[in-house]
């Protein structure tokens, strides 16, 4: 701690007419952010006191003044996070038979299939392509397993390839928008199926017309905790 005396008063003169008689605002505290440290300087009368403080402590104090709400949550929302990249909703999508379309070449008709799919966790943000992971059941614990989504257009980390698709600002519409878009072979097609480890598109052809997805075919990715920590690290 460093204390200095006989400091000339530092004030902020308001940009308002002087005839209103509003006195200038006196400086009480200043924070200086250096590369590896934060210095807090307190001004009390003619005395000046400086001390090193934790950037985390500063952030916690300032965050205490924030007020925000998630608003109405989409159905089957598992959790919600406010990250540095914006809010993220984790939404559970139950298993169902879905109609999908694969477009490999522009100008040619798409291949249309009706395939059973497992449950999914969609990490959704307004106007952005979602991150998608498979699950064998609706998660109830943070150590529940999550799996590689047995889908086209998904990269190894779970991020979906948005292409030129414009995703809605309304998160409730993100999942349906994802499935009605044309699928392609962009992304990682291998490592998403036990039966067809080299090409998940072959799994889709195998499943076409069937009613139930083989849950034991899924490839493990991690746990629910891993997905939650992804948002915390942003």
N, C-alpha and C positions, 0 to 999 in steps of 0.2 A: 504494500500500500504506500502510495506517495501522497503527501499533503503539501499543498502550496498555499501561501497566504497572500493577502493584499492583492486580490485579483480584481481588475476593473470589470464592472458588471457588463455581461453580454446580454443584449436584448434584441428582440425582433420587433421592428417597427411595422405595424399593420399598414397595408396599402389602402387606408380609408381616410376620409377627410379629418384633419386635425381638430376641426371645430367640434367634433363629436366628443372630444375629451377622453377617448379610450386610451389608457396607458399602454406602453409597449409590453410585450410578453417577455418575461425574464427566463433565460436559459437555466434549466435545472439539471439536465443530464445529457451526456453525449456518449455515443458508442463509436469506437474506431475499430474497423475490421482490418487486421493485418493478414498476411499470408498464413501465418500459423497461430495467431492469437487474436483475442478480442479485448480491448481496453475500455473500461467504463469510467467516465469522468463525471463526478458529482460537483455541482456548484451550489454552495450554501452561503449566502452573504458574500463576504470577502474571501472565504476559504474555498480551496479547490482540492478535492480528494480523488485520486486515481487508483484503480485496482484492475487486475486481470480477472476476467469472468469466462465462464464456459459458453460457447456458442449455443450448445444444446439448452442450457438454462435460459438464455435469452429467447430462444425459439419457443420454449414452453410457456414463458411468461406472456409473450405476445400472442401465442395461440389461444391463451385463456380468454382473450377478448373476442375470438371468432365465434360466430353463431351460424350453423348451417344444418340442413336437414336433407335426408335422402329423398324426401317426397314419397309419393306412392310407389311401392316396389312392384316390379313385374311378378306375376304368379310364378311360384317355384324358385324364387330368389333364395340362394343359399347364404350369401354374404354380400356386403357392399364395402368398397374402399375408396377413400379419397387419396389419390396418388399425385405425384408431381406432374404426371402426364394427363391428369384429369380423373373424374370418377370412373370406377369400374364396378359393374354388376356381375356377379357370378350366378348364372341361371341354370337350373337343372332342366333338361329336356328329356321326358320319358321315352322308353323304347316304342317304336312304331314302324309300320311298313310305310315307306315313303316312295313317291314317284320322283325320279331324278333324271336328268338329261346330261349326256356327255357330248360336248362339241369339240372335235379334234381338228377340223379344218373349216375355216370360214367359207361359207357358200355351200357347204354340204349339209344335209339334214342331220340333226343330232341323234345319237342313240338314246332311246328312252327305256328305262328300266323301272320295275317296282320291286324294291328290295327291303327286307327287314333290317332295322338298325338297332344298336343297343342304346342305352341312355347316354346322355352327354352332359358335360359341364361346358357352358359357353361363358367366356369372359368377354363382356360386352361394354363398349364405350360409344357414346353418341357419335354417329357419322363415321365410325371406323370399322374395318374388318375385324371380326371376332377372333379370339383364340379358342380352340376347340379340343376337348379331351373326352375319351370314352370312360364310362363307368359301368360296372355290372349291376349296380343298384343305386338308389338315391343315397348319397353320402349322409351319414349321421355323426361321424367322428372325423377328427382332423387326421388320424392315421389311416383312414380308409384309402385303398389303392385307387389310382387313376391310371388310365391306359392310353396308348396311342389311338387317336380317333381313326377308325377304319374307313377313312374318307379320302377322296382326291382333293387336290388343292390345299393340302396342309403341309407345312414345313416341319422339320424335326423337333423344334421347340414348341409346336402347337399353334403357331401363328398361321392364320389362313391367308391365302393369296387372294387379295381383293380384286386384282385386275382393274378393269375400268368400271366396276360396279360401284354405284353410289349408295352407300349404306344410310339408312334413315337416322335422323336425330332421336327418334323415339325408340328407346332400347327394346320395348315390347315387340317391335316389328323386326328386330335384327335377325332372329333365328329363322323365321319364315323367309325373309329376304335371302338369307344364305342358301337355303335349300332350293328355292325356285330359280336361282341363277344357274347358268350353264356351267358344268364342271369341265375341267381340262386336265392335262397331265402335268401342269405346273405344280411345283411343290415336291414333296418326297413321297414317292409311290411305294418304296420298299420299307420293310420293317414294321408293317402295320397289320400283318396277319400271320398266324402260325401255319395255316394250310397253304397260303400263297405268299411266302416271305419276300419275294422279289417284285411283286406287282399287285397292289390292292385293287386295281381295276379287274383283275381276274377273279378276285373274291366277289366283286359286284356281279359279274357275269354268272358265277356259281350260285349266288343268292337270288338271282332274278326269278320271281314267281313264288319263292318260298315265304313262309309265314313267321318263322322265328329265327333270330340271329344266334349263332353258336357262341355263347359267352366264353367258352374255353379257348376260342380262337384268338382272343385279344392279347396284345403285347403290352406289358407293363411299362409305364412312363415314370411314375413316382407316387406321391401321396397328395392328399388334399392340402396338407401343410405346405408342400412345395409350391402349389399354386397361390396360396395366400401370401407366402414370402416373396413371390415374384412381384406382387403389387407393392409390398412393403419396401422392396429394394429400389423401386423407381423414384 
